[in-house]
Amino acid sequence: MKRVNVVYVLLIDELGQNVLMVKNKGTGLSYYTLPGGAVENDETLEEAAIREVKEETGLDVQVDGIFSVGEAFFEERGHHAIFFTFVGKIIGGEINISLPEEIEEVTWMDLVQAEKHVHIASGFEGLIKSGNMVPYILRSRASIEIGEVEK
């Protein structure tokens, strides 16, 4: 199985009531997700998250921390996907669908409805509203010397 890293960005409006969602064109039915996508080679998780939001929504964002980490096996594709969802905020740009072959709609959706599309596990309802996150730490792009011990 091929390991695939996927990033999403949770963007909540200023009133804390709505989440920015994108409607993806599927092979059968269309479906809503947070803006995001696959991490490319030589790209950090943070760089991928910022790039994917820009490509899918036209918005410039900064990411502040990790909201959740999840994983899934897609047997039919031969993928083992690791999902990293960042908490972010909009810092510029305008909503614009630059990939109409992939994205049908960019919309604000109320928190409760959005949770149904974000794959929040049963028992964790209300997690989006909590605002909890953990730091995202990029240690370095430089390689660590062999034998180096962290202190």
LUMZA-967649 format. One record per residue: x, y, z of N, C-alpha, C in turn; residue number from 1; residue in one letter. Coordinates in Angstrom, 2 decimals, decimal comma. Atoms other than C-alpha are relative to their C-alpha. Layout:
BEGIN
> X / Y / Z / X / Y / Z / X / Y / Z / NUM / a
...
//
This chain:
BEGIN
> 0,84 / -1,20 / 0,00 / 0,00 / 0,00 / 0,00 / 0,87 / 1,24 / 0,00 / 1 / m
> -0,71 / -1,27 / 0,07 / 1,14 / 3,48 / -0,83 / -0,49 / 0,93 / 1,10 / 2 / k
> 0,36 / -0,97 / -1,04 / 1,20 / 5,98 / 2,03 / -0,22 / 1,36 / -0,66 / 3 / r
> 0,34 / -1,31 / 0,56 / -0,48 / 9,29 / 1,13 / -0,32 / 0,94 / 1,15 / 4 / v
> 0,31 / -1,02 / -1,00 / -0,44 / 12,39 / 3,32 / -0,97 / 1,00 / -0,61 / 5 / n
> 1,04 / -0,92 / 0,46 / -3,51 / 14,61 / 2,99 / -0,20 / 1,06 / 1,07 / 6 / v
> 0,21 / -1,10 / -0,93 / -4,02 / 18,03 / 4,55 / -1,34 / 0,67 / -0,27 / 7 / v
> 1,22 / -0,79 / 0,07 / -7,21 / 19,95 / 5,28 / 0,18 / 1,21 / 0,90 / 8 / y
> -0,06 / -1,18 / -0,86 / -7,77 / 23,38 / 6,80 / -1,41 / 0,35 / 0,47 / 9 / v
> 1,25 / -0,39 / -0,64 / -10,58 / 24,20 / 9,22 / 0,00 / 1,51 / 0,15 / 10 / l
> 0,13 / -1,46 / -0,03 / -11,61 / 27,83 / 8,67 / -1,39 / 0,34 / 0,53 / 11 / l
> 1,27 / -0,37 / -0,63 / -14,31 / 29,22 / 10,96 / -0,18 / 1,51 / -0,13 / 12 / i
> 0,26 / -1,43 / 0,17 / -15,99 / 32,58 / 10,38 / 0,22 / 0,78 / 1,30 / 13 / d
> -0,30 / -0,87 / -1,14 / -15,45 / 35,55 / 12,71 / -0,98 / -0,15 / 1,15 / 14 / e
> 1,01 / 0,18 / -1,05 / -18,67 / 34,82 / 14,63 / 0,07 / -1,39 / 0,64 / 15 / l
> -0,14 / 1,35 / -0,55 / -17,61 / 31,21 / 15,26 / -1,20 / -0,89 / -0,26 / 16 / g
> 1,23 / 0,75 / 0,27 / -20,78 / 29,85 / 13,65 / 0,03 / -0,84 / -1,27 / 17 / q
> -0,03 / 0,68 / 1,30 / -19,80 / 28,64 / 10,16 / 1,41 / -0,44 / -0,38 / 18 / n
> -1,26 / 0,58 / 0,47 / -17,08 / 26,54 / 8,55 / 0,04 / 0,10 / -1,52 / 19 / v
> -0,13 / -0,07 / 1,45 / -15,75 / 27,08 / 5,03 / 0,16 / -1,42 / -0,56 / 20 / l
> -0,01 / 1,34 / 0,59 / -16,47 / 23,95 / 2,96 / 0,08 / 0,12 / -1,52 / 21 / m
> 0,00 / 0,09 / 1,46 / -15,85 / 22,94 / -0,64 / -0,81 / -1,22 / -0,41 / 22 / v
> 0,77 / 1,12 / 0,54 / -18,14 / 20,73 / -2,70 / 0,80 / -0,58 / -1,15 / 23 / k
> -0,83 / 0,69 / 0,98 / -16,00 / 18,24 / -4,63 / -0,85 / -0,79 / -0,97 / 24 / n
> 0,66 / 0,84 / 0,99 / -17,08 / 16,58 / -7,85 / 0,52 / -1,42 / 0,19 / 25 / k
> -0,37 / 1,40 / -0,19 / -17,08 / 12,84 / -7,17 / -0,28 / -0,81 / -1,24 / 26 / g
> 0,28 / 0,88 / 1,14 / -17,23 / 9,87 / -9,52 / -1,49 / -0,28 / -0,11 / 27 / t
> 1,45 / 0,17 / 0,00 / -20,85 / 9,39 / -8,49 / -0,65 / 1,30 / 0,42 / 28 / g
> 0,58 / -1,20 / -0,56 / -22,25 / 12,03 / -6,20 / 1,08 / 0,99 / 0,43 / 29 / l
> -0,90 / -1,02 / -0,53 / -20,61 / 15,30 / -5,22 / -0,05 / -0,08 / 1,52 / 30 / s
> -0,07 / 0,08 / -1,46 / -19,55 / 15,65 / -1,59 / 0,77 / 1,19 / 0,55 / 31 / y
> -0,65 / -1,12 / -0,66 / -18,46 / 18,34 / 0,87 / 1,18 / -0,47 / 0,84 / 32 / y
> -1,14 / 0,21 / -0,90 / -15,08 / 18,47 / 2,60 / 0,53 / 1,38 / 0,38 / 33 / t
> -0,79 / -1,20 / -0,25 / -12,84 / 21,04 / 4,17 / 0,92 / 0,18 / -1,21 / 34 / l
> -0,96 / -0,17 / 1,08 / -10,52 / 22,62 / 1,61 / 1,30 / -0,73 / 0,34 / 35 / p
> -1,25 / 0,73 / -0,24 / -7,41 / 20,47 / 1,20 / 0,28 / -1,00 / -1,09 / 36 / g
> -0,38 / 1,00 / 0,98 / -5,67 / 17,73 / -0,68 / 1,33 / -0,63 / 0,33 / 37 / g
> -1,22 / 0,78 / -0,20 / -2,57 / 15,61 / -1,11 / 1,24 / 0,89 / 0,11 / 38 / a
> -1,29 / -0,67 / -0,16 / 0,89 / 16,74 / 0,01 / 0,91 / -0,47 / -1,13 / 39 / v
> -0,91 / 0,33 / 1,10 / 3,35 / 16,89 / -2,89 / 1,40 / -0,27 / 0,55 / 40 / e
> -1,38 / 0,27 / -0,39 / 6,97 / 15,70 / -2,78 / 0,73 / 1,30 / 0,34 / 41 / n
> -0,80 / -1,15 / -0,44 / 9,35 / 18,10 / -1,00 / -0,84 / 1,18 / 0,50 / 42 / d
> 0,89 / -1,04 / -0,51 / 6,41 / 20,05 / 0,47 / -0,30 / -0,33 / 1,46 / 43 / e
> 0,38 / 0,24 / -1,40 / 5,78 / 20,49 / 4,19 / -1,52 / -0,10 / 0,08 / 44 / t
> 1,45 / 0,05 / -0,21 / 2,32 / 19,81 / 5,59 / -0,59 / 1,40 / -0,05 / 45 / l
> 0,48 / -1,38 / -0,03 / 1,90 / 23,53 / 6,22 / -0,04 / 0,61 / -1,40 / 46 / e
> -0,03 / -0,54 / 1,36 / 2,95 / 24,51 / 2,68 / -1,13 / -0,60 / -0,84 / 47 / e
> 1,07 / 0,67 / 0,76 / 0,54 / 21,95 / 1,22 / -1,36 / 0,54 / 0,40 / 48 / a
> 1,30 / -0,50 / -0,47 / -2,34 / 23,18 / 3,38 / -0,29 / 1,38 / -0,58 / 49 / a
> 0,17 / -1,37 / 0,53 / -1,81 / 26,81 / 2,33 / -0,24 / -0,04 / -1,50 / 50 / i
> 0,14 / 0,11 / 1,46 / -1,43 / 25,85 / -1,35 / -1,37 / -0,55 / -0,38 / 51 / r
> 1,28 / 0,63 / 0,33 / -4,51 / 23,60 / -1,39 / -1,17 / 0,96 / 0,21 / 52 / e
> 1,09 / -0,96 / -0,25 / -6,77 / 26,26 / 0,17 / -0,02 / 1,06 / -1,10 / 53 / v
> -0,08 / -1,02 / 1,07 / -5,54 / 28,83 / -2,38 / -0,55 / -0,57 / -1,31 / 54 / k
> 0,45 / 0,61 / 1,26 / -6,12 / 26,42 / -5,30 / -1,50 / -0,24 / -0,01 / 55 / e
> 1,42 / 0,38 / -0,03 / -9,59 / 25,35 / -4,16 / -0,94 / 1,14 / 0,27 / 56 / e
> 0,93 / -1,06 / -0,41 / -11,01 / 28,58 / -2,76 / 0,40 / 1,40 / -0,45 / 57 / t
> -0,47 / -1,34 / 0,34 / -8,88 / 31,54 / -3,93 / 0,45 / 0,80 / 1,21 / 58 / g
> -0,33 / -0,73 / -1,24 / -8,22 / 32,49 / -0,29 / 1,43 / -0,27 / 0,46 / 59 / l
> -1,32 / 0,13 / -0,64 / -4,87 / 33,13 / 1,37 / -0,25 / -0,27 / 1,48 / 60 / d
> 0,19 / 0,34 / -1,40 / -4,62 / 31,52 / 4,79 / 1,34 / -0,17 / 0,70 / 61 / v
> -1,13 / 0,44 / -0,82 / -2,21 / 30,98 / 7,62 / -0,54 / -1,11 / 0,87 / 62 / q
> 0,43 / 1,10 / -0,86 / -2,33 / 27,82 / 9,68 / 0,64 / 0,17 / 1,36 / 63 / v
> -0,44 / -0,26 / -1,36 / -2,04 / 27,92 / 13,44 / 0,38 / -1,25 / 0,77 / 64 / d
> -0,28 / 1,23 / -0,74 / -1,99 / 24,33 / 14,66 / -0,81 / -1,14 / -0,58 / 65 / g
> 0,69 / 1,20 / 0,47 / -3,33 / 20,82 / 14,22 / -1,32 / -0,17 / 0,77 / 66 / i
> 1,31 / 0,26 / -0,58 / -7,05 / 20,24 / 14,84 / -0,17 / -1,50 / 0,25 / 67 / f
> 0,13 / 1,45 / -0,15 / -6,97 / 16,48 / 14,25 / 0,93 / -0,73 / -0,96 / 68 / s
> -0,75 / 0,90 / 0,87 / -5,03 / 13,59 / 12,75 / -0,83 / -1,27 / -0,11 / 69 / v
> 0,77 / 1,22 / 0,20 / -6,79 / 10,58 / 11,25 / 0,65 / -0,82 / -1,10 / 70 / g
> -0,52 / 0,83 / 1,08 / -6,14 / 7,75 / 8,86 / -1,07 / -0,93 / -0,52 / 71 / e
> 0,94 / 0,93 / 0,62 / -7,95 / 5,43 / 6,50 / 0,74 / -0,82 / -1,03 / 72 / a
> -0,53 / 0,87 / 1,05 / -7,20 / 2,54 / 4,19 / -1,00 / -0,01 / -1,15 / 73 / f
> 0,82 / 0,04 / 1,20 / -8,53 / 2,78 / 0,65 / 0,51 / -1,17 / -0,84 / 74 / f
> -0,45 / 1,25 / 0,63 / -8,12 / -0,81 / -0,53 / -0,07 / 0,08 / -1,52 / 75 / e
> 0,19 / -0,04 / 1,45 / -9,48 / -0,14 / -4,03 / 1,07 / 0,84 / -0,70 / 76 / e
> -1,05 / -0,83 / 0,58 / -6,81 / 2,53 / -4,62 / 1,39 / -0,44 / 0,42 / 77 / r
> -1,29 / 0,42 / -0,53 / -4,08 / 0,79 / -2,66 / 0,67 / 1,09 / 0,82 / 78 / g
> -0,54 / -1,12 / -0,77 / -3,68 / 3,85 / -0,42 / -0,24 / -0,18 / 1,50 / 79 / h
> 0,13 / -0,18 / -1,45 / -3,06 / 4,23 / 3,29 / 0,15 / 1,50 / 0,21 / 80 / h
> 0,00 / -1,46 / -0,10 / -4,02 / 7,88 / 3,86 / 0,08 / 0,45 / 1,45 / 81 / a
> -0,09 / -0,67 / -1,30 / -2,99 / 9,99 / 6,85 / -0,53 / 1,42 / -0,23 / 82 / i
> 0,66 / -1,30 / 0,14 / -5,19 / 13,09 / 7,26 / 0,43 / 0,94 / 1,13 / 83 / f
> -0,41 / -1,03 / -0,96 / -3,80 / 16,20 / 8,97 / -0,93 / 1,19 / -0,21 / 84 / f
> 0,90 / -1,15 / 0,11 / -6,43 / 18,87 / 9,66 / 0,53 / 1,13 / 0,85 / 85 / t
> -0,50 / -1,20 / -0,67 / -5,08 / 22,30 / 10,52 / -1,15 / 0,93 / 0,37 / 86 / f
> 0,87 / -1,14 / -0,28 / -6,88 / 25,21 / 12,16 / 0,67 / 1,18 / -0,69 / 87 / v
> -0,60 / -1,12 / 0,71 / -6,38 / 28,27 / 10,01 / -0,85 / 1,24 / 0,08 / 88 / g
> 0,79 / -1,22 / 0,13 / -7,48 / 31,81 / 9,40 / 0,29 / 0,66 / -1,32 / 89 / k
> -0,10 / -0,66 / 1,30 / -8,12 / 33,78 / 6,25 / 0,75 / 1,31 / 0,18 / 90 / i
> -0,78 / -1,24 / -0,09 / -5,58 / 36,55 / 5,68 / -0,07 / 0,82 / -1,28 / 91 / i
> 0,11 / -0,76 / 1,25 / -6,47 / 37,63 / 2,13 / -0,68 / -0,82 / -1,08 / 92 / g
> 0,60 / 0,67 / 1,15 / -7,81 / 36,74 / -1,28 / -1,51 / 0,15 / -0,02 / 93 / g
> 1,46 / 0,00 / 0,17 / -11,38 / 36,34 / -2,51 / -0,43 / -1,38 / -0,44 / 94 / e
> 0,50 / 1,31 / 0,40 / -13,50 / 33,24 / -2,92 / -0,14 / -0,06 / -1,51 / 95 / i
> -0,04 / 0,17 / 1,44 / -12,94 / 32,02 / -6,45 / 0,29 / -1,47 / -0,29 / 96 / n
> -0,23 / 1,40 / 0,35 / -13,22 / 28,53 / -7,92 / 0,90 / -0,05 / -1,23 / 97 / i
> -0,95 / 0,05 / 1,11 / -10,08 / 28,13 / -10,04 / 0,11 / -1,40 / -0,58 / 98 / s
> -0,03 / 1,38 / 0,49 / -10,53 / 24,35 / -10,44 / -1,44 / -0,52 / -0,17 / 99 / l
> 1,41 / 0,42 / 0,16 / -14,13 / 23,98 / -11,74 / -0,17 / -1,47 / -0,36 / 100 / p
> 0,09 / 1,43 / 0,31 / -13,32 / 20,44 / -12,91 / 0,03 / -0,84 / 1,27 / 101 / e
> -0,07 / 0,71 / -1,28 / -12,76 / 19,48 / -9,23 / -1,00 / 0,53 / 1,04 / 102 / e
> 0,80 / -0,65 / -1,05 / -14,75 / 21,98 / -7,13 / -1,26 / 0,62 / -0,61 / 103 / i
> 1,29 / -0,55 / 0,47 / -18,46 / 22,77 / -7,66 / -0,37 / 1,28 / 0,73 / 104 / e
> 0,52 / -1,09 / -0,83 / -18,99 / 25,18 / -4,81 / 0,94 / 0,22 / 1,18 / 105 / e
> -0,67 / -0,36 / -1,25 / -17,27 / 27,01 / -1,95 / -1,07 / 0,71 / 0,82 / 106 / v
> 1,11 / -0,54 / -0,78 / -19,69 / 27,77 / 0,87 / 0,29 / -0,01 / 1,49 / 107 / t
> -0,04 / 0,01 / -1,46 / -20,01 / 28,63 / 4,54 / -1,14 / -0,89 / 0,49 / 108 / w
> 0,98 / 0,96 / -0,51 / -21,82 / 25,86 / 6,44 / 0,01 / 0,07 / 1,53 / 109 / m
> 0,05 / -0,08 / -1,46 / -23,05 / 25,92 / 10,04 / 0,77 / -1,16 / 0,63 / 110 / d
> -0,89 / 0,95 / -0,67 / -20,87 / 24,04 / 12,55 / -0,57 / -1,41 / 0,10 / 111 / l
> 0,60 / 1,31 / -0,20 / -23,31 / 21,20 / 13,23 / -0,05 / -0,77 / -1,32 / 112 / v
> 0,06 / 0,63 / 1,33 / -23,85 / 20,46 / 9,52 / 1,40 / -0,35 / -0,48 / 113 / q
> -1,38 / 0,22 / 0,47 / -20,12 / 20,80 / 8,77 / 0,62 / -1,23 / 0,67 / 114 / a
> -0,57 / 1,15 / -0,70 / -19,22 / 18,21 / 11,42 / -0,37 / -1,32 / -0,67 / 115 / e
> 0,43 / 1,22 / 0,68 / -21,17 / 15,61 / 9,44 / 0,89 / -0,31 / -1,21 / 116 / k
> -0,84 / 0,17 / 1,19 / -18,84 / 16,16 / 6,47 / 1,49 / -0,08 / 0,34 / 117 / h
> -1,41 / -0,03 / -0,41 / -15,59 / 16,42 / 8,45 / 0,42 / -1,32 / 0,63 / 118 / v
> -0,27 / 1,33 / -0,54 / -15,81 / 12,82 / 9,67 / 0,42 / 0,05 / 1,47 / 119 / h
> -0,22 / -0,01 / -1,45 / -15,92 / 13,63 / 13,38 / -0,60 / -1,29 / 0,54 / 120 / i
> 0,45 / 1,29 / -0,53 / -16,16 / 10,30 / 15,17 / -1,10 / 0,18 / 1,03 / 121 / a
> 1,07 / -0,01 / -0,99 / -19,19 / 9,49 / 17,27 / 0,59 / 0,17 / 1,39 / 122 / s
> -0,51 / -0,27 / -1,34 / -18,71 / 10,77 / 20,79 / 0,85 / 1,27 / 0,05 / 123 / g
> -0,82 / -1,21 / 0,05 / -16,70 / 13,79 / 19,62 / -0,76 / 1,18 / -0,60 / 124 / f
> 0,81 / -1,09 / 0,52 / -19,60 / 15,97 / 18,48 / 0,33 / 1,27 / 0,79 / 125 / e
> -0,32 / -1,27 / -0,65 / -18,92 / 19,64 / 19,22 / 1,49 / 0,30 / 0,01 / 126 / g
> -1,45 / -0,18 / 0,00 / -15,18 / 19,23 / 18,68 / 0,42 / 1,25 / -0,76 / 127 / l
> -0,34 / -1,19 / 0,78 / -15,09 / 21,95 / 16,02 / -0,19 / 1,26 / 0,84 / 128 / i
> 0,31 / -1,20 / -0,79 / -16,69 / 24,47 / 18,36 / 0,98 / 0,21 / 1,15 / 129 / k
> -0,91 / -0,09 / -1,14 / -14,17 / 23,68 / 21,12 / 1,21 / 0,87 / -0,30 / 130 / s
> -1,16 / -0,80 / 0,36 / -11,39 / 25,40 / 19,19 / 1,32 / -0,61 / 0,44 / 131 / g
> -1,24 / 0,64 / -0,45 / -8,85 / 22,91 / 20,54 / 0,93 / -0,27 / -1,17 / 132 / n
> -1,01 / 0,36 / 0,98 / -5,62 / 22,41 / 18,67 / 1,32 / -0,24 / 0,72 / 133 / m
> -1,35 / 0,19 / -0,51 / -2,05 / 21,29 / 19,23 / 0,96 / 0,66 / -0,98 / 134 / v
> -0,91 / -0,70 / 0,89 / 1,01 / 23,03 / 17,82 / 0,47 / -0,89 / -1,16 / 135 / p
> -0,67 / 0,65 / 1,13 / 2,41 / 22,13 / 14,42 / 1,43 / 0,50 / 0,06 / 136 / y
> -1,40 / -0,38 / -0,13 / 6,19 / 22,09 / 14,65 / 0,78 / -0,58 / -1,17 / 137 / i
> -0,91 / 0,40 / 1,06 / 8,44 / 21,99 / 11,62 / 1,39 / 0,10 / 0,60 / 138 / l
> -1,30 / 0,00 / -0,68 / 11,73 / 20,96 / 13,16 / 1,09 / 0,58 / -0,87 / 139 / r
> -1,05 / -0,50 / 0,87 / 13,92 / 21,62 / 10,18 / -0,16 / -0,62 / -1,38 / 140 / s
> -0,09 / 0,59 / 1,33 / 14,33 / 21,12 / 6,48 / 1,37 / -0,64 / -0,17 / 141 / r
> -1,35 / 0,57 / 0,07 / 18,00 / 20,26 / 7,13 / -0,02 / -1,39 / 0,60 / 142 / a
> -0,05 / 1,35 / -0,55 / 18,90 / 16,65 / 7,79 / 0,71 / 0,01 / 1,35 / 143 / s
> -0,60 / 0,13 / -1,32 / 19,79 / 15,64 / 11,33 / 1,23 / -0,88 / -0,13 / 144 / i
> -1,23 / 0,78 / 0,05 / 23,34 / 14,39 / 11,78 / -0,23 / -1,38 / 0,60 / 145 / e
> 0,11 / 1,36 / -0,53 / 23,57 / 10,64 / 12,30 / 0,69 / -0,05 / 1,35 / 146 / i
> -0,55 / 0,11 / -1,35 / 24,15 / 9,90 / 15,96 / -0,32 / 1,19 / 0,89 / 147 / g
> 0,34 / -1,16 / -0,81 / 22,88 / 13,30 / 17,09 / -1,12 / -0,39 / 0,96 / 148 / e
> 0,99 / 0,32 / -1,02 / 20,91 / 12,97 / 20,31 / -0,74 / 1,27 / 0,37 / 149 / v
> 0,79 / -1,18 / -0,40 / 18,08 / 15,35 / 21,09 / 0,06 / 0,16 / 1,50 / 150 / e
> -0,06 / -0,29 / -1,43 / 18,25 / 17,04 / 24,45 / -1,30 / 0,60 / 0,47 / 151 / k
//
